[in-house]
Each structure stands twice: as structure tokens, then as C-alpha cells.
């Protein structure tokens, strides 16, 4: 498998592609032969990532995923530039610091739902419209979270948004299956991405130590590349009969918790 280009000839949009999981996925997808549009609002960082990949098969399009017009324009940009759209990886998300439900800021709640849940719904909608119209048997992947299975290790708004993402995926998979379009989630356990470090107010080493201490599977530290590799599998033809699934990349944590 090492020498096989698993996405050769395919075109992908990756939202939140300028950092963290999205950046790792952009690099991996291009490595496996895909042409990738990085969609993000971090202009300078996204351009640096695209430049560092050093390929004509990657470019950047600014996109606030909570804005339907921008999502639609991003999908149209990908089709215009590369001729088609085979893969949508809806990965953009936000995570705010912990706060008590008793003091919850509803402005923060609304923004979290707008980016995480509405953003996923818009990505699915506009990717699917192109795929259906052009009879493309595409793959749509959304980044959810282990918090879409469990709840309690993140703020309420984030947990609610990731449960909503899972609902979007299941509903979309049911409708779009008749068109040969697969829709799945990938749900990571905690990773010391810049977003997570900022939310918890700690550096990467402290976050990683905490995560490893809580993890069920020992001897492995979860990285953004592990999630990118899971997304690569769901994007590729190797998962041709997999749809409506929530692939938990959590070392078995969520299964163990449900048994306890």
C-alpha cells in the first residue's frame, strides 16, 4: 500500500485546512495524488501551508464555513479550478474555554453551533449538489469528536455541536446513498492542536500528558496524522461500502466507557 496513490485523480475540499487535522489531511491527500483546495479563514497560515506543500495540486480559498455564500463559492472554485469535486472533508471547527452551564454565554453557544454544526451541514449540502448533478460517487467526511459519543470533557456548546454533526452525517448518508455518495464521520479523542491548547490554556506537552493519562490504549500518542489517515481511508475507494459511520479514533475509549 505504501506505493499506491489512494486518491489519484480525485479533487478534495478540506475546510479548516490551514492547521491541525486539516493541515495534516491536506498534506496527506496531496501525497496520495489528490488535488486539494484548502478552505479556511487563516489567510497567511493557509498560504504558508499551500506553499510548503510545494505542488500545483493544492491551493487556498478563503471560506467562513458558517456563511453559505462562501461555502457555495468555495465548492464552485474547486470545480472551476480542477474540473470536479470527489471529496469534501468538512473539518473546520471551534472550541471555546470551559464555562458553567449556569453562566453560559449564548453568543458563544450560537457561534459554536454556526461553525461546527451549520458549517458541516453547508459543506454537505453544497458538495452533494455538485456530486448529484454530475453523477459523482463522492465521499463526504465530517470531523466530529469522541464527544459525539460521550459527553463531559468539553464545553456544552462543543458537545452539542458535535452531536449535531453526527446527526447531519446520518441523515445525509440516508438520502445521498441512492446517488452513490458516502457520508461518514471521523471522531478523534483529544489532540494537542493549537485550538485545543488555546481552549485549555496549556501547552502541547501538558495537554498530551493529560490525554495519555486518560487514554485506554497505551503506548501510542494520538496525532493529527492519525486522524488524517482515517480521513484518507474514508475518502478512498477502500471504504467503497462504508457510509453513515462514526469512525472513533480514540484508542477504544468510547467503547470502554460505554461498558463501564
Secondary structure, DSSP 4 states (H G I P E B T S, - for coil): -TT--TTTT-EEEEETTTSHHHHHHHHHHHHTT-EEEEEES-HHHHHHHHHHHT-TTEEEEE--TT-HHHHHHHHHHHHHHHS---EEEE-----PPP--GGG--HHHHHHHIIIIIIHHHHHHHHHHHHHHHTT---EEEEE--GGGTS-SSS-HHHHHHHHHHHHHHHHHHHHHGGGT-EEEEEEE-----HHHHHHHT--HHHHHHHHHHH-SS-S----HHHHHHHHHHHHSGGGTT--S-EEEESTTHHHHHHH-
